[in-house]
Each structure stands twice: as structure tokens, then as C-alpha cells.
């Protein structure tokens, strides 16, 4: 019995085939059985086609163009991220960074991401999935950032620790979603009148080391340099030092900035028309506070000088006499800028003091004499 020879659709059972090459006359051999490939075969390395510039509506990449915060933002407990593994949708989805700083992912288990940027975390996840997916391409996007707890100290009205909620939207990731330096300063009650905005310090702990960056917020006021309004991360500490000296123009501009509180409260007591607390803008000149209290009581006030009482950070009070000149601009000698809780004391004139003493001693007759002397004080005949 001779082996069959296959040729097209005809089967010949002869020992020799006329007209066929010897190689085709050999017995047919069984083809090897190919095993199915469980993993997708990667595409050949071809030049990538040119893509249009990324837009906010596009799928986020590891380092989206135009969003500087993605490269700087470091993951921590409470962050929720979206994981996309190309070609492996069964491993894609959202994941929460656990309290120990790791992700609990399907098949690979715990992956530490504490202190990593989105790009670094994508590389770490890719390395774990390399056992199950050939050349895994991992894309991460921040869906919801964790609350940011920071500390503010120095020349602010309410130094302390603050927690700022983030408002991240996966469809529109931008700088406004994350807390900034100026937002933290506003939460701390704004700067004081003695804040040095040129040397604001932001301290950050990174990989066991404390890094320090000096920020010039005065440049932000003058030129609108938004790069100075740095993005904050959990654990950041903000230190605002005290300025050595400020010009009158700088002081007024500082008081009207968004870093300052909307108003401060000072107290005008003594011989004014409406004594009591007065709300004024930060760094308001003393003369303006006197006018806000209704001005001097012309019959009784000593109009040449007033007493300015200022509380110091150590709990002591500083008291000094200031000459009053309503025609003078902002100067430390005659028209100083005010700080929160300053007290302006307007004393009695010599005539008013004498009249009060006479009224006490002489009774009704003294009251008449006091009113007469008050008329002289209106015309500033006595001080």
C-alpha cells in the first residue's frame, strides 16, 4: 500500500506521478499545532502619527500638557485615581490610596505609591503588571485629591493648622482645583501690616528630607506673576517673616491686596464724636480712623496730639504720643498706619479739664463756667 499524495483536490494512489517535481511527490507531513497566544502581540515599533494638541476633553496622560501640578503632585492616603491599562480593561478602573500609602490592585495586590507623582506611580504599576500583560502601558489620572492639611505661621492674623478640601474634576483638571499659597494665607486671617511678602517660605517634606522654597508674593502683586502662587501639598508649612521696613506706598498697597484681611478693628476713645470700635481697611492711616469716629469733639478735645496704644505679640502694650496733622500724608511720626486692635486715645484739652474740675467743685455754677470755656476751645484759643 503506497502513501497517498495530495495535490489540490485530486488524490492519486499511484507510486509515481508523471510531471510532478520530486519534492511534491514526498509524503505529506502533519503541520505542527500552534498554541494560542494568551497575551496580545504588541504592535511593531512604527513612527507614531502626529496628534493634535491635547485639550481638557482628551483622555488624561501621565503628564498632561499645560498642567504643571500633575508632575509635582505627590500621591498620599485618601487620593482617588483612575487607572487605564491599554489592552487590559479587566485591570483598569478607579483605586483609592489606602492609609498605608498603597494601592490594592487586582492580581498584583499592594503597590506602594506614597510620595510618588502620577508618572512615577504609573511606572510602579506597570512594573507589577509586566508579569501578566506584555509591555503594559499604564495611564493615571487624579479623580479626587485628598484634603490638604498645612501649617501657617509668622505674620498672619490667625496662625495655626488648616485643612483645605480639593475640588478635582477628572474632566477638567486645572490649577483652580488645588489649594494655593494665597488661599492658605486667607484662611489664616490674612497677613499683618508687618508681613514680608518678598521672602515667604514654603517648607515641604519629600522622601524623608525637608525642602524649602522662597516665594516672592510681592512680585505677584506688582507684575501678576502667578508662578509665585505655588500649589500646596499635604504637610506643607508656610512661614511669613516680619519685614524690616515698609514705605508708605508699599504699606497702602499691602493693605489693599487680597492677602490682607478685608477689615481690621481699631478703637477710638475719648473726646471724639462717636467713640468706640471702628472697622477700617488694613494699614489705614490714623487720621482716617479719627475721621471715621466722627472727628474731634471741638468743645472738649485736645486736637494737637493723641495717644496711640499698640498691643505687642508678647502681650505688652506700647504707648506713644502722636502729633496730629490732617494735612500730612502717611508718616510714622504724625500719621502712622494702624494695626489690628490699635487704640487711639483722644484726651481732653486744658480748658475741658479745668472746666470739669470746676464743675465738680462748684456744682451748677461750675457747669455754666465749663460751657463758657468750651466756647473758647471751639476757636482753639486754649489747648
Buried (B, 14 or more C-beta within 10 A) or exposed (E): EEEEBEEEEEEBEEEEEEEEEEEEBEEEEEEEEEEEEEEEEEEEEEEEEEEEEBEEEEEBBBEBEEBEBBEBBBBBBBBBBBBBBEBBEEBBEEBBBBEEBBBEBBEBEEBBBBBBBBBBBBBBBBEBBEEBBBEBBBBBBBBBBBEBBBBBBBBBBEBEEBEBEBEBEBEEBEEEBBBBBBBBBBBBBBBBBBBBBEBBBBBBBEEEEEEEEEBBBBBBBEEEEEEBBBBBBBBBBBBBBEBEEBEBEBBBBBBEBEBBBEBBEBBBBBBBBEBEEBEBBBBBBBBBBBBBBEBBBBBBBBBEBBBBBBBEEEEEEEEEEBEBEEEEEBBEEBBBBBBBEBBBBBBBBEBBBBBBEBBEEEEEEBBBBBEEBBEBBEEEEEE
